[in-house]
Each structure stands twice: as C-alpha cells, then as structure tokens.
Amino acid sequence: MKKRRLALTVTVLTSLAVLAGCGEPVKKNEGVILTVTTESGVKEIKADDLFSEYKTSTDKISTYYDAIYEVYVRSLFADKASGLEVKLSEIKRDADIKVKGEIENAKSNKADNNSTFDKEMKKIYESYGVEDETGLKEHFIYELMKKEVREMYFDAEAAWTKTANDSNTWTDLKNRYLEEKLPYHVKHILVKLASTSSSIETATISSSEAIKLSGVVKRLATQKNGETFSDIALEQSDDTGSKEASGNLGIMDKDTSYVNEFKLGVYAYDAIYNQTSVLSDKTKALLVSEDAEAKLADVSDENFGLGEIPYGAALDIEKQANKVLSTDGASINDGNAIYYPRNIYFNHFFNKHNVSVITPTNMDGNANATYEALAGFKAVEELGGKKVLTDEKGNVILVVKAGGTALGGSYEGVHFIAIERSALVQDVNGVSLSDYYTTSIPGDNDYPVAEGKNKPTYVNYMATERTTYQTRANEVESKIQGFDSLLDYRIFNQLLASNQIKILDEQLATFLDSYVNTKFLTAQWDDEEAFVKTWKEWLDILEVQAYQRATRLVKLECASAFLNYDNDKKPFEEGGACYVK
C-alpha cells in the first residue's frame, strides 16, 4: 500500500460556504449572511437560522455530512504540504479520460436512440447529478480523490487511522472481510438444459442432453489418463464465463450474486453436512435460522437433506438416452415424454434443487465394487468416511439443479461444484485463510512461503504468468477494499477522533454522530434482511419441490416397465401404476 500521512485539520462552521463546498467561508461572528426584502421591510437571515432545519432533520443532515467530507477531501489535495501534487495531476488526467468516455457514450447513444448528442449528454449529466461537462469532470475528480483517501486509510503508518480502541490498517480490514463475508474459492462445470427441463417434477431433457450429462459424470469418475476437473470443465462446461478459466469461478462470498441453489447449496453442505467442521459462530453465519438448519440437516428427507445420486443412474441415463418407443415400435402412453426412461431417471436423481453427492452405487442404492474402484470415488472424512465422487484433489463434487425459468431463473442447468477453499477452515496444510487470500504475488517479499517454497494460494492457483498472478492479487485486493460500503463513514469517524476534523457546533456534531451511527445500523440490518430473503426463497423452492415430487413424480419403476413393455403391458393399461388417461 502507498505510505502517506494525512496532516490537515479542518474546522467546520455552520455556513453557506461549507454547504456549497466552495468560496470563502463566512465567519460566524459576522452573523447575517443574506437579507430578504418584502413589503414589511428587510429581514436579516443568519447562517444558523437558514440551516437549522438541515442540522436537525434526519432527511437533510446528510447534506451537512456530504459537504463537510467534501470540504476535507478537496482541502487535503489543495494543501501543498500534503505532497499530493503528482497524485492530483494523475487524478485530473484520469477524470479527463472518464469524461471523454462519457462523451463517446453519448455519441453512440445518439444513433441507438435516434436522439441528439445534446440530449444524450443531458441524460448523462442528470445521471451524475451535474449540470455540464465541467461539473462532470469535477464529479470524477472528487470520486478519485475519495478513492485515494481510502487507500491512505489502509496505511499502517498513518496515525489518523487508529484510535485508542480501534485500528483500521489493511490487515484489520482484511481480517474483517474474511470473518464477515466468508469467501469461498469454488469451481464448477455447468451442463445447460433446454427450457423443457424447468418443471420440478416432470421435466424432459433431450437425448443429447442426457448423453452429455452422463458423459460429464463418467469422466469425473474415471479420471482417465489423469484427466482433471479443470480439463473436463474446459471441454464440457456450458458456462462461457468460467469455461476458459477451466471451471474456476474465483471467490464467492456473501455478497456474490449466484443463484441460491448454487451459493446456499455450498453453504448448507459446508455448515451442516461437512462433519469435519465444528458448528462455530462463523459456521452459523452461513445459515439463516435454526429451523432451516434442522430441516436441511434431516438427511432422510430427500427434498431438503443432502441427496445421493447413484452412479448407476448416470450410466443408465446415457444407456437409455434414445429409448422412446417399445421394441416393436409402439408409442407408450401416446408418446408422453415424461415416461421415457431418461426423463424418469433425470427427474428422480438430477432434477433436484437441494444439493447432492454422487455415490458408487447401482440404481437401487446397493454398492457396486466396480464403481467403487474408479479413481474419482474416494472415502472422505468430511462425510464420515463415505465414498463419494471427488475431483483429483479429493474435493467432494456437489451436484445441484439450478436456475429454472418456471421459478424466475434465466437458465436451466445442472452444476457440478467443487470447493477449492472453504471459509470455515482456518488452516489447510499449513496455509491459513489470510495466506490463501494474499494480495502479494510470487517473488514479492511478503508472499507466503514455507521452507523456501511458495505456498499454494488463490493467487498462484493454476497461474503461471506474472500478469495472471497480478490479476488474481488485484481481485483479492478489490474484494477486501470494496466489501465495506460504509468505508467513507468510517474514515469520517476516524478523522473526527483524530481531530483532523473539528465540528464546533455542538448540535450539529450530535446530529451528525447519530446520522453516521444510524447508517451503520441500517446497513447491517439491510444485509441481514437480504440474506434472510435469499434463504427463504431457496427454502420455498424446496417446499414446492417436496410437494410436487410427492404428488406428481413418475415412479421409478415405470422406467423398468417402459423397457419391459414388450413382455408386460399391464403397468400402462388402465388401472396400472404407469397408466395415463
């Protein structure tokens, strides 16, 4: 981080100049700042009279906060003793570039919207709350100034960042991020499906989709010629964003906008089913409530607990992928596709919105020694020694059907997910969470090493080029810097605590303190409410899944009856278990 001290003190007076953020401040002892002339005569207005409403109004006190903070930031960069001349020149240059970018956007939008350049620029000005190009540049300059002040805030040597009871260095912020946002490093393979698979209980998939789904499972299980999860993702994943990164999705934390089945499925697995994790306060931070935990922990409930997909089912989906008629060419149940064996297998085992693992078993759940001998099946400690499908490193592969246009999603598909690093495990083979999410790159003095060798971290995960290292390091740094949406308010409090800003108006000081504290409480409440909402949405889907599967799921035995139709047609005749009117 850049080393620089903040050495400027601003004394804030209740004045029009402060609120405007420009011009010479009116001294408080001058009293009157304007006059209003009416038929009754001339009325003198003092600053305290004019702005008393702003000081005491919950809705308007933010005007004071914004103005005071802007005065400080701009004064800092205007102070020649601050040593920020070079940085200010860079900021002005970058602001010019941003303005030019918006001008180019206006030119492009002019053609797209059949409008005029002036109208499109006016829209841009309004979106930033400015009136003209000069105001737009000043907006960008101020935003870049604030960004620079945030970087100063992470300076361990800057005295203003610390008080008697608090320290806000980069290390402190990073530890807060790890504790509060619980980052996971995850990878996945997505097999996308057509919209016909959107139904929870009566989905249909094509023969090619069935073959691909089975093929991914088989390749993960056999790991032929040392094939890795990443190799398969690079060739088979339908997620264009992560495909080229060999399935690597990077860092997923509580703020990451992944579909609930994926994100909360990972959380549920690690917090409830992973038996190596003691249920600590950190673990509970992943869960929405004890009731939800109890429901998800019921492994006997196939709609909420950790599901099991027999490897034999994956093989049979491919084996019967093209089976749509009886051997003699008869159309069974008038060609209703939900009775095709591939769709019955899919709906029973893969079309589930709760998280599952794949076991080396036959369709009936019985163990199969041939499957157990495959390279991908390993006994894992976190599931009590149970054998399940893992990647080449022994990471359990989780399976979940996600998306669903019928449920408001934008796509349909089955995810195969592996957790590269859990947020719940502090140390893995001598690599702490803090080390794993280093912001340094191999070769730097502070990059984590052990016995002269670079430790495996997120930065050097599958990375061989220095530019790739730096990209990953920058990603981690951005996550840490950006997770606290109230960072400017924390900086403001620190500036007050260190007397860099002094507010002489006691009433204003009191209301500003209340305003900032309310911001913190509201943000925490909003985060908690948003997290509760995502859990509720997922649990609601699982409730619907439980009901629909209990009442409408085609029985598994109907797949066998379909395949044995030439020998026994009774199940499909009136009164039979697989009969459809």
C-alpha positions in Angstrom: 0.0 0.0 0.0 1.1 3.6 -0.5 2.6 5.2 2.6 1.2 8.7 3.2 0.0 10.7 6.1 -3.0 13.0 6.4 -1.8 16.1 8.1 -4.6 18.6 7.5 -7.1 19.8 10.1 -10.4 21.3 9.0 -12.6 23.3 11.4 -16.2 23.2 10.3 -18.5 26.2 10.8 -22.2 26.2 10.1 -22.1 28.3 6.9 -23.4 28.6 3.4 -19.9 28.3 2.1 -19.4 24.9 3.8 -22.7 23.6 2.4 -21.8 24.8 -1.1 -18.3 23.3 -0.8 -16.7 26.4 -2.5 -15.9 30.0 -2.0 -14.6 31.9 1.0 -16.2 30.8 4.3 -18.4 33.4 6.1 -17.2 33.9 9.6 -19.7 33.0 12.2 -19.3 36.3 14.1 -20.4 38.3 11.1 -23.8 36.8 11.8 -26.0 37.8 8.8 -25.3 36.1 5.5 -28.3 37.4 3.5 -31.3 39.7 3.6 -34.8 39.2 2.3 -36.9 42.3 1.4 -40.7 42.2 1.5 -43.4 44.8 1.9 -42.9 44.6 5.6 -39.3 45.6 5.3 -35.9 43.9 5.3 -35.4 40.7 7.2 -31.9 39.6 8.1 -31.0 35.9 7.9 -28.2 34.3 9.8 -26.5 31.0 8.9 -27.8 29.2 11.9 -31.3 30.3 11.1 -31.1 29.3 7.5 -29.6 25.8 8.1 -31.0 24.9 11.5 -33.5 22.6 9.7 -30.7 20.8 8.0 -28.9 20.2 11.3 -32.0 18.6 13.0 -33.7 16.9 10.1 -33.0 13.2 9.6 -33.6 13.6 5.9 -31.3 16.6 5.5 -28.4 16.1 7.9 -26.8 14.1 5.1 -26.3 17.4 3.3 -24.0 18.5 6.1 -22.2 15.2 6.1 -21.6 15.3 2.4 -20.5 18.9 2.4 -18.1 18.5 5.4 -16.5 15.4 3.9 -16.1 17.0 0.5 -14.5 20.1 2.1 -12.0 17.9 3.9 -11.1 15.8 0.9 -10.7 18.8 -1.5 -8.8 20.8 1.1 -6.4 17.9 1.5 -5.5 17.8 -2.2 -5.3 21.7 -2.3 -2.7 21.7 0.6 0.8 21.9 -0.8 2.2 20.3 2.4 0.3 17.1 1.8 2.6 16.0 -1.0 -0.3 15.1 -3.3 0.6 17.3 -6.3 1.6 14.4 -8.5 -1.4 12.3 -7.4 -3.7 15.3 -8.1 -2.3 15.6 -11.6 -3.0 11.9 -12.2 -6.5 12.2 -10.9 -7.2 15.2 -13.2 -5.9 13.2 -16.1 -8.0 10.1 -15.2 -11.0 12.4 -14.8 -10.5 13.8 -18.3 -10.4 10.2 -19.7 -13.7 9.4 -17.9 -15.3 12.5 -19.3 -14.2 11.6 -22.8 -15.6 8.1 -22.3 -19.0 9.6 -21.4 -18.8 11.8 -24.5 -18.2 8.7 -26.6 -21.2 7.0 -24.9 -23.4 10.0 -25.8 -22.3 9.8 -29.5 -23.1 6.1 -29.5 -26.4 6.5 -27.8 -27.4 9.3 -30.2 -27.5 6.7 -33.0 -29.0 3.9 -30.9 -31.8 6.1 -29.5 -32.5 8.2 -32.6 -31.7 11.3 -30.5 -29.3 14.2 -30.5 -25.9 14.5 -28.9 -27.0 17.3 -26.6 -30.0 15.3 -25.4 -27.8 12.2 -24.7 -25.2 14.4 -22.8 -28.0 15.9 -20.8 -29.1 12.4 -19.7 -25.6 11.6 -18.7 -25.3 14.9 -16.7 -28.5 14.1 -14.9 -27.4 10.6 -14.1 -24.4 12.0 -12.3 -26.3 14.9 -10.7 -24.3 17.6 -12.6 -25.2 20.4 -15.0 -22.4 20.4 -17.6 -19.1 19.0 -18.7 -17.2 21.0 -16.1 -19.4 19.6 -13.3 -18.9 16.1 -14.7 -15.2 16.4 -14.6 -15.4 17.8 -11.0 -17.6 14.8 -10.1 -15.0 12.3 -11.4 -12.1 14.3 -9.7 -13.9 14.1 -6.3 -14.7 10.4 -6.7 -11.0 9.7 -7.5 -9.9 11.8 -4.6 -12.1 9.8 -2.2 -10.6 6.6 -3.6 -7.1 7.9 -2.8 -8.2 8.8 0.7 -9.5 5.3 1.2 -6.1 4.0 0.2 -4.5 6.2 2.8 -6.9 4.7 5.3 -5.2 1.3 4.9 -1.8 2.8 5.6 -0.5 1.1 8.8 1.8 4.0 9.4 -0.8 6.7 9.3 -1.6 7.8 12.8 -5.0 9.1 11.9 -6.3 5.6 11.1 -6.1 4.5 14.7 -7.8 5.4 17.9 -7.3 4.1 21.4 -9.9 1.3 20.8 -9.7 0.7 17.1 -7.2 0.1 14.4 -8.1 0.2 10.7 -5.0 -0.9 8.9 -5.1 -3.0 5.8 -4.6 -6.2 7.9 -7.5 -5.3 10.1 -9.8 -4.7 7.1 -8.7 -8.0 5.5 -9.5 -9.9 8.7 -12.9 -8.2 8.9 -13.5 -9.3 5.3 -12.6 -12.9 6.0 -14.8 -13.0 9.1 -17.8 -11.2 7.8 -18.0 -12.1 4.2 -16.7 -15.7 4.4 -15.1 -16.1 1.0 -15.1 -19.5 -0.8 -12.9 -20.4 -3.7 -15.1 -22.5 -6.0 -15.0 -24.1 -9.4 -17.8 -25.8 -11.4 -19.0 -27.5 -14.6 -22.4 -26.4 -15.9 -24.4 -28.7 -18.1 -27.1 -26.4 -19.6 -30.5 -27.8 -20.4 -33.4 -26.6 -22.6 -36.4 -24.9 -21.0 -38.4 -28.2 -21.1 -36.4 -29.1 -18.0 -37.8 -26.3 -16.0 -40.5 -28.4 -14.3 -39.5 -29.6 -10.8 -41.1 -33.0 -11.2 -42.0 -33.6 -14.8 -39.0 -32.2 -16.7 -37.9 -33.6 -20.0 -34.4 -33.5 -21.5 -33.2 -34.4 -25.0 -31.2 -37.5 -25.8 -28.1 -35.3 -26.5 -28.5 -33.6 -23.1 -28.8 -36.9 -21.4 -25.7 -38.2 -23.1 -23.7 -35.0 -22.1 -24.9 -35.2 -18.5 -23.9 -38.8 -18.2 -20.6 -38.2 -20.1 -19.5 -35.5 -17.6 -20.2 -37.7 -14.6 -18.3 -40.6 -16.2 -15.3 -38.5 -17.0 -15.3 -37.2 -13.5 -15.5 -40.7 -12.1 -12.9 -42.4 -14.3 -10.3 -39.6 -14.5 -8.9 -41.4 -17.4 -5.2 -40.8 -18.2 -5.0 -38.4 -15.2 -7.8 -36.1 -16.5 -8.6 -33.4 -14.0 -11.8 -31.5 -13.1 -10.3 -28.5 -14.9 -9.6 -30.5 -18.1 -13.3 -31.6 -18.2 -14.6 -28.1 -17.4 -12.5 -26.6 -20.3 -14.1 -29.0 -22.7 -17.6 -29.6 -21.4 -18.8 -26.7 -19.3 -21.6 -24.6 -20.8 -20.8 -21.6 -18.6 -18.9 -19.4 -21.1 -17.7 -17.2 -18.3 -15.7 -19.8 -16.4 -15.1 -22.4 -19.2 -12.0 -20.7 -20.5 -10.7 -20.5 -16.9 -11.1 -24.3 -16.7 -14.2 -24.0 -14.5 -12.6 -21.6 -12.0 -15.3 -19.2 -10.6 -12.9 -17.4 -8.3 -14.1 -16.0 -5.0 -17.7 -16.5 -3.9 -18.6 -14.6 -0.7 -21.9 -13.5 1.0 -22.2 -10.6 -1.5 -21.7 -12.7 -4.6 -24.9 -12.9 -6.7 -25.0 -16.5 -7.6 -28.3 -18.5 -7.9 -29.5 -19.7 -4.5 -29.2 -23.3 -5.3 -25.5 -22.9 -6.0 -24.5 -20.5 -3.3 -26.7 -21.7 -0.5 -26.2 -25.3 -1.5 -22.4 -24.8 -0.9 -23.2 -23.1 2.4 -25.6 -25.8 3.5 -23.1 -28.5 2.6 -20.2 -26.9 4.5 -22.2 -25.8 7.5 -24.3 -28.8 8.1 -23.1 -31.9 6.2 -19.3 -31.4 6.4 -18.6 -33.4 9.6 -15.1 -32.0 10.0 -16.4 -28.5 10.6 -17.4 -27.8 14.2 -20.6 -25.7 14.3 -19.0 -22.4 15.4 -20.3 -18.8 15.3 -18.6 -18.5 11.9 -20.4 -21.5 10.6 -23.8 -20.3 11.9 -23.2 -17.1 9.9 -23.8 -19.1 6.8 -27.2 -20.2 8.0 -30.5 -18.3 8.2 -32.1 -19.9 11.2 -32.1 -22.9 13.5 -35.4 -24.1 11.9 -33.8 -24.0 8.5 -30.8 -25.8 9.8 -32.9 -28.5 11.3 -34.9 -29.0 8.1 -31.8 -29.2 5.9 -30.0 -31.5 8.4 -32.7 -34.1 8.0 -30.8 -36.4 5.6 -33.7 -38.7 5.5 -35.7 -36.1 3.7 -34.6 -36.3 0.0 -36.1 -32.9 -0.8 -34.1 -30.9 1.9 -31.2 -33.0 3.1 -28.0 -34.0 1.3 -29.2 -36.1 -1.7 -27.5 -39.1 -3.1 -27.2 -39.8 -6.9 -26.3 -43.4 -7.8 -23.5 -43.6 -10.3 -25.6 -46.3 -12.0 -28.4 -43.7 -12.7 -25.9 -41.5 -14.5 -24.9 -44.5 -16.7 -28.4 -45.6 -17.4 -29.5 -42.1 -18.5 -27.0 -42.4 -21.3 -27.8 -46.1 -22.0 -31.5 -45.3 -22.4 -31.0 -41.8 -23.9 -32.6 -42.8 -27.2 -35.3 -45.1 -25.9 -38.7 -43.5 -26.8 -40.6 -46.5 -28.2 -41.1 -50.1 -27.4 -39.1 -52.7 -29.2 -41.9 -53.3 -31.6 -42.3 -49.6 -32.3 -45.3 -48.9 -30.1 -45.7 -45.4 -28.7 -46.2 -45.8 -25.0 -48.7 -43.5 -23.2 -49.3 -41.8 -26.5 -45.7 -40.7 -26.6 -45.7 -38.8 -23.3 -42.0 -37.9 -22.9 -42.1 -37.8 -19.1 -42.3 -41.6 -19.3 -39.1 -42.0 -21.3 -36.6 -43.8 -19.1 -34.0 -41.0 -19.5 -36.5 -38.4 -18.1 -37.7 -40.7 -15.3 -34.0 -41.1 -14.2 -33.3 -37.4 -14.6 -36.3 -36.3 -12.5 -35.6 -38.8 -9.7 -31.9 -38.1 -9.3 -30.7 -34.9 -11.1 -33.7 -32.6 -11.2 -33.4 -31.5 -7.6 -32.8 -28.0 -6.2 -31.2 -29.3 -3.0 -27.5 -30.2 -3.0 -26.5 -33.9 -3.7 -23.4 -36.1 -3.9 -22.8 -39.0 -6.3 -22.2 -42.4 -4.8 -20.6 -45.5 -6.3 -23.9 -47.5 -6.2 -26.4 -49.2 -8.5 -29.7 -47.6 -9.3 -31.2 -49.3 -6.3 -28.6 -47.8 -4.0 -26.7 -51.0 -3.5 -22.9 -50.8 -3.5 -21.0 -51.7 -6.7 -17.4 -52.8 -6.3 -16.6 -51.9 -9.9 -17.8 -48.3 -9.4 -16.0 -48.0 -6.0 -12.7 -48.9 -7.7 -12.9 -45.9 -10.1 -10.4 -43.1 -9.4 -13.0 -40.5 -8.8 -14.6 -42.2 -5.9 -12.9 -41.6 -2.5 -13.8 -42.1 1.1 -13.9 -38.6 2.5 -13.5 -37.7 6.2 -16.0 -34.8 6.0 -18.8 -37.3 5.3 -17.8 -39.7 7.9 -15.7 -41.9 5.6 -18.4 -42.3 3.0 -17.3 -42.9 -0.6 -18.5 -40.2 -3.0 -17.4 -38.6 -6.2 -14.5 -36.2 -5.8 -12.1 -34.3 -8.0 -8.5 -35.4 -8.4 -7.6 -33.5 -5.2 -10.2 -35.2 -3.1 -12.6 -32.3 -3.1 -16.2 -33.5 -2.9 -18.2 -32.8 -6.0 -21.6 -31.3 -5.2 -24.5 -31.6 -7.7 -27.5 -29.3 -7.9 -30.1 -28.4 -10.5 -30.2 -24.6 -10.6 -32.0 -21.9 -12.5 -35.4 -22.7 -13.8 -37.5 -20.3 -15.9 -40.6 -21.6 -14.2 -39.1 -20.3 -10.9 -38.0 -16.9 -12.3 -34.5 -18.0 -13.3 -32.8 -17.1 -16.6 -31.4 -20.5 -17.5 -31.7 -24.3 -16.7 -28.8 -26.5 -15.8 -27.0 -28.9 -13.6 -24.0 -27.7 -11.7 -21.1 -29.9 -10.6 -19.3 -27.9 -7.9 -16.0 -28.3 -6.1 -14.9 -26.2 -3.2 -11.2 -25.3 -3.5 -11.0 -23.5 -0.2 -13.7 -23.3 2.4 -14.2 -20.1 4.5 -14.8 -22.3 7.6 -11.4 -24.0 7.7 -8.7 -21.7 9.1 -5.7 -23.8 8.2 -5.2 -26.3 5.3 -1.8 -28.0 5.1 -0.1 -25.0 6.8 -1.8 -22.4 4.6 -4.0 -20.0 6.7 -7.0 -18.2 5.2 -5.1 -15.0 5.4 -2.2 -16.5 3.5 -4.5 -18.1 0.9 -6.0 -14.8 0.1 -2.8 -12.9 -0.1 -2.6 -9.7 -2.2 1.1 -10.3 -3.0 2.5 -12.3 -5.9 5.2 -14.9 -6.0 8.6 -13.2 -5.8 7.3 -10.4 -3.6 9.0 -10.2 -0.2 5.7 -10.7 1.7 4.3 -13.6 -0.5 3.6 -16.6 1.8 6.4 -19.2 1.7 7.3 -22.3 3.7 10.8 -23.9 3.6 11.8 -21.7 0.7 8.8 -22.7 -1.4 5.8 -20.6 -2.4 2.7 -21.7 -0.6 -0.4 -22.7 -2.7 -2.7 -19.7 -2.6 -5.6 -18.2 -4.6 -3.1 -16.0 -6.4 -1.0 -18.9 -7.8 -3.9 -21.3 -8.3 -3.4 -22.7 -11.9 -1.4 -19.5 -12.7 2.0 -19.4 -14.3 2.3 -15.9 -15.7 3.2 -12.9 -13.6 0.3 -10.9 -15.2 -2.1 -13.7 -14.1 -0.7 -13.6 -10.6 -1.2 -9.8 -10.5 -4.7 -10.1 -11.9 -5.6 -12.5 -9.1 -3.9 -10.4 -6.4 -5.8 -7.4 -7.7 -9.0 -9.3 -7.5 -8.4 -10.2 -3.8 -7.5 -6.6 -3.0 -10.6 -5.3 -4.7 -12.8 -7.7 -2.8 -11.2 -6.6 0.5 -11.4 -2.9 -0.3 -14.9 -3.0 -1.7 -16.8 -5.1 0.8 -17.5 -2.3 3.2 -20.0 0.1 1.6 -19.7 2.4 4.6 -15.9 2.9 4.4 -16.2 6.6 3.9 -18.2 7.0 7.1 -15.6 5.0 9.0 -13.0 7.4 7.6 -15.1 10.3 8.7 -15.3 9.0 12.2 -11.6 8.4 12.3 -11.0 12.0 11.1 -13.2 13.2 14.0 -11.5 11.0 16.5 -8.0 12.2 15.5 -9.1 15.9 15.4 -8.4 16.1 11.7 -12.0 17.5 11.5 -13.4 19.5 14.4 -17.1 20.4 14.4 -17.6 23.5 16.7 -21.4 23.4 16.5 -22.4 21.0 19.3 -25.9 20.5 17.9 -24.5 19.7 14.5 -21.9 17.3 16.0 -24.6 15.4 17.9 -26.9 15.0 14.9 -24.0 14.0 12.6 -22.9 11.4 15.1 -26.5 10.0 15.2 -26.7 10.1 11.4 -23.5 8.1 10.9 -24.3 5.6 13.6 -27.7 5.1 12.0 -26.0 4.4 8.7 -24.1 1.6 10.3 -27.1 0.0 12.0 -29.2 0.3 8.8 -26.6 -1.3 6.6 -26.2 -4.2 9.0 -30.0 -4.6 9.1 -30.3 -4.5 5.3 -27.5 -7.1 4.9 -29.2 -9.4 7.3 -32.6 -9.0 5.7 -31.2 -9.6 2.2 -29.5 -12.8 3.4 -32.7 -14.0 5.1 -34.6 -13.3 1.9 -32.3 -15.4 -0.2 -32.6 -18.3 2.2 -36.4 -18.0 2.3 -36.5 -18.1 -1.5 -34.4 -21.2 -1.7 -36.3 -23.0 1.1 -39.6 -22.0 -0.5 -38.4 -23.7 -3.7 -37.5 -26.8 -1.7 -41.0 -26.8 -0.1 -42.6 -26.7 -3.6 -40.2 -29.4 -4.7 -41.3 -31.6 -1.8 -45.0 -31.2 -2.6 -44.7 -31.6 -6.4 -42.4 -34.7 -6.2 -44.7 -36.3 -3.6 -47.8 -35.9 -5.8 -46.6 -35.9 -9.5 -43.3 -37.6 -9.8 -43.4 -40.5 -12.2 -42.5 -43.7 -10.3 -39.0 -45.1 -10.9 -40.5 -48.5 -11.6 -42.1 -47.0 -14.7 -38.7 -46.8 -16.4 -38.3 -50.6 -15.9 -41.9 -51.1 -17.1 -41.2 -49.0 -20.2 -38.1 -51.1 -21.0 -40.1 -54.3 -20.4 -43.2 -53.2 -22.3 -43.0 -56.0 -24.9 -43.2 -58.6 -22.2 -45.7 -56.9 -19.8 -48.0 -54.1 -20.8 -50.1 -54.2 -17.7 -48.4 -51.2 -15.9 -49.5 -49.0 -18.8 -53.0 -50.3 -19.1 -56.0 -48.7 -17.2 -55.5 -49.2 -13.5 -51.8 -49.8 -13.9 -49.1 -47.9 -11.9 -47.9 -46.1 -15.1 -51.2 -45.6 -16.8 -52.1 -42.2 -18.2 -55.6 -41.3 -19.4 
